[in-house]
Amino acid sequence: MATPRFIAAVIGLAASFAAMAQPAAAQAELQATFDTTFGTQLRNPQSFDAVYASSFEQRIAQLANPALGRIGVAAIDLATGEEVMVLGDQLFPMASTSKVAVAATFLEMVEKGRFSLSSEFPLLLPVASAKYSSAKAPVRAGQYLPAIDLIEMMITRSSNPATDALLAAVGGPGVVNDWIRRQGISNFSINRDIATLVRDDGQHNPATFIDPRDAATPRTMAKLLAGIYGGQYLSDDSRRVLLGAMSRTVTGKRRIPAHIPLDARVSHKTGSLNNTSSDIGLIECPDGRVIAVAIYVTGQGTKAAREERIAAIARALYDGFAAKAQANPTRNWANAPYPTGG
């Protein structure tokens, strides 16, 4: 739970970041101050080069410049376990990226025989009501659809009514949080259904306020993707359903996939709320490596600017890990810390 002192620190620092772009030395000082406040510094925060020792890390840190709003990045090369993090342990609004966890929770219940992919549930459609007139936004039952179709709609088109249908089926946000905890993952919390989350959107500015509700860290989400891809959290059948849907995502074409070479494959899930845009995904590289990526961007002025920031960071991660792989061509991937599923 965020303390008043913690939130005040965020507000104070973010006010500084809202200033116009500054010289590199000033930007480095702000980044170091932000990292020190939240305990997210990588190394000695006295200089930019020391905080981000490698040129790869430094490039990602520059692209994630917080001067116009917080940006969190986490990436893991599943072949080597190498990680790159910028504010990787800060909470960011998950928005619709949480739908990956909702789908995974439901698929585990399919594995246990509680449901099947042909089980039918009603779309849960939001009902117009006075803002904040109730703790939970009212919804009404719509068309009944099989679970496999709801998963497809929820992931590929980010359908909120389909998500709330499956969220209700599994037993609500607390059950999803329990599934996450059982996988050994922390710093993740779903607190509201999507209808309520959307209704309440705009109460806080995520560029200047950290809300612990419906939030996760970039590191957490990258770890979630790595475990799903590697078959650690779901059966092969469930994994294929979820990753297959993520590979067909039609939202966020200007985000992670935008600048990734066409011979690579991106499976991802986007998220958007007031003044925040995000994308989490898996980049399958032509040489067989897979990169789990989670990018959360706040502020930046416009949605288009946030999306371009995501796209630029994703490409820099792709190029940076590729350069590392080329520098170590004999690396034995058989002992990779993250199994590659199949």
N, C-alpha and C positions, 0 to 999 in steps of 0.2 A: 504494500500500500504506500502510495506516495505521501510523504510527510509535508506539512506546510513549508518547512525550510527547503526541502527538495524542490517543490514547485516554485517557490520564490527564486531559487537559484536559476531554474530554467528560464523564468520570465526575465530575470535580470540579464542573463547571458544572451537570450534571444533578442532582447532589445538592442544589444550591441551588434548582433549579427544582421539585424535589419538595416543597418547602415549601408551606404553605397560600397561597391567593391573597393578594396583597399590594397596597398602594396603587399608584395609577397610576405615580407617580414611581419607586417601587422596581421595578415591572415594566419600566419603560422602561430603567432602569439594567441590569437583568438581560439584556434583549434586546440592548442595546448591547454589553454584555460578551460575550455569546454571538457576536454578529455579528463583533466585533473579533477574537475568538479564531480564528474560521474564515475571516476575510477576506470575509464576506458582507454587510457593512454597505452600505447604499445611499448614505448621505451622512454628514455629520458626526455621530458617535455621541454627542454631548454631551447631546442632548435627544431625546425621543420625536418631537416635531414636526419636528425637523431630520432625523432618520433617515428618517422617512416623511413627506415634505414635503406631499403632497396628502392631502386628507381621504379619498380613495378608498384610497390606500396605507395610511393610518393605520387605517382600518376593518378592512382585511384583516389588518394586523399585530396589532390588538387581538384579533381572532377566533383568530389563530394564536398566542396567548399561550403561551409554553413552560413556564409555571409548573408544569403537571402532566404534562409530557412534550413532547418535540420535535415540532414541526409544520412541515412544509415545503410551500410553495405556489408554483406557477408557472402563470401564465395569459398567453396571447397572443391579442389580437384580430387575427385573420388579415386583416381588412380594412384595418387601419392599421399593424400590426406593433407596436402598443403593448403593453408587458409590465408585469406586476405580479409581484414575487417576494418571498417571505419565506423565508429559508434556502434559496433556490433552488439554491445550489451545494453544499449538503451532501448526503452519501450517506444514503439511506434504504433499508430492505429493499423490494425490488420485490414480493416474494411473487408472486401470480398476474398482476400487471400486466405481467410479463415475457412473458406468453403472446402479447401483440400482436407482439412482435419475433420469436417463434418462428414464428407464422403468416406474417409477412412474409417471413421467410427461406425458408420452404417455397414460398410463392407465387412468389418469384423463380425458384426451381428449376422450377416449372411453366412459367413464361414462357420458360425456356431449353430446355424440352423434356425435361428429365430425368425429370419426373413429370407426371402429369395429375391433375385433380381426382377422377378415378375410380380412380386407383391405390389399392390396398388395403394396409392395414398393421394389425397386431394391436394391440389395446389392451394396454398394459403395466401389469399389476396388481401392486401391492406384495405381497411375501411377508413374513409375520410373522417377525421375527428379533430376536435380542438387540440392544438399542440400541447403536449405534456398533461393532458387531462387525466391520464391514467399511467400507472407504472409501466404497463405493457401496451403497445399499440394494438388496437382491435384488428382482427382479421376475419375473413369468412372463407368457407370451403368452396373451392372451385372444382374444375374438372379432375377426375381421378386418372392418374397415369401410373404405369409400371415404374418401379424404382430405377431400372436401367435408363429409362427416358428422363427421369428427374435428375439423375446424376449427369447425363449428357447436357441437359439444359443448364444445370447449376454451374458446371465447369466451363463448357464451351461458350455459353452466352451470358454467364453470370446471373442467371435468373434468380431473383430474390424469392418469389413464391415457391419455386421448386426447392430452394434451400430450406425455407421454413417448413416445408412439407417433411423433408427428411430429418430436420432438426427436431421436430415434434415427434416423429416416429421413434427416434433413438431415445427420447426422454428428456430433451432439453439441453441447454448449454453445459450444465454440470456434468452430464454424461460424457460430453466431448472432452471437457477438461480432465475427467478421470482417465479417459483413453490416452490422452497425451501424457499424463503423469505415469501411467503404467509402462509407457515406452521409455521412461527415464528422462523425459524432456521437461524442462522448467521454463519460467519466464514466458508463460503463455496463459491467456485467460479469455474465454468467451463469456460474456455476462448478459447479453441480450439477444433475442432473435433478430433477424435482419429487418423486419418491419419496424421494430422499435428502434434499432440502430439508425435506420434511415430517417425515421421521424424525428429523432433527437439530434440529428446531425446539425452542426453549426453552433452548438453550445460553447465549444472551446476552439481556439485556433491551434492546431497541432504544431505549428511552427514555433509557438511560444508557450505551449502548455503540454505537459505530459499527463495524459489520462490513463490510469492503469487498467481501465475497463476495455474489453475487446481489443487487447493489445498484446504484442509479442516483440521480442528482440529479433533483429536480422539473423543473429547466430542461431536462435531457436528454429527459425523457419528454414534456414539452410540445412540444419541437422534433420529436420522433419523430412525434407525432400530427399536427403541422402539415404535415410533409413527406408523410405518407401521405395526408392529406386533399387536399393540393394536387397530388398526382400526381407528386411529385418522386422518390419512392422505388420506386413500383410502377406497372405498366401500369394502364390504366383498368379492364380486366377484373378484375385482382387487387385493385385498390382497392375495387371494388364488392363483391367477395366478403368482404373483411375488414370494411369499414365496415358492410355489410349485417348481418353477424353481430353486430357491436358494437351496432347499433341494436336488436337483439332480445335483448340481455342480460337475464336474469331475476334475477341476483344483484344485491345492493346497491341495492334500491329505496329504502332509507333513506339513501343516500349522495348523489351528485351530483344524481340526478333528483328527490329528495324535495320540494324547495321551488321547483323551476324551473316557470314557467308552462306550462300544458298546450299552448299554441300554439307552444312551442319544442320542438325534437327533441334528445334526448340519445342519443349513441352512446358507450358506455363499457365499461371493463373494470376489475373490482374486484380487490383483493388482500387477503388476511388471513393473519396468522401470529400467534405469541405476542405479545400486547401491542401489536399494530400493525394498523391498518386503512388501506386506501388505495383510491383510485379515480382513474382517468385517463379523460378523455373529451373529446368534441367537442360543444359546445352550438350548435345551429343556430337562430339567433334569427329571429323573425317578419319582421324587416326585411331579412333576407338575410345579415347578418353571422354569422361563425362564431368561436367562442372555443375554443381548445385549453386544457384545464385538467388539471393534475396536482396531487393533494393527498395527502400522506402524513402520517398522524397516529399518534403513539405515546403510550403511557400513557393519561391522562385517566380512569383508574379502571375503566371497563367498555367493552365493545364498543359498547353503545348510546350511550355518551357520545362515543366516537370517531366513530361514524356521524353523530351530530347535529352534531359539529364540522365534518365534511366537508360536510354538507348546508348548514349556515349559511354557510360560506365560499363554497361554490359559488353560492349565491343572492346573496351580497354582490358577488361577481365579476360575475355577470349584471347586477345593477342598476348597478354602477359603470361598466361598459363601455357600458351603455345610456345612462346619463346623459352620458357623453362623446360618444356618437354624436349625441344630441339637441342637445348644445351646438355641434356642428359638422355641421349638416345638409347642407351643400354639399360635404362632403369627397368628393373624387374617388377612388372605390375601384378604378378601373381600374388604378392604379399601385400596388396593394397589394403589399407585399413577399412575401406568401404567396399564390400562385395558389389559386383556389378549386375547382380540379378540374372539376366539372360534375355 
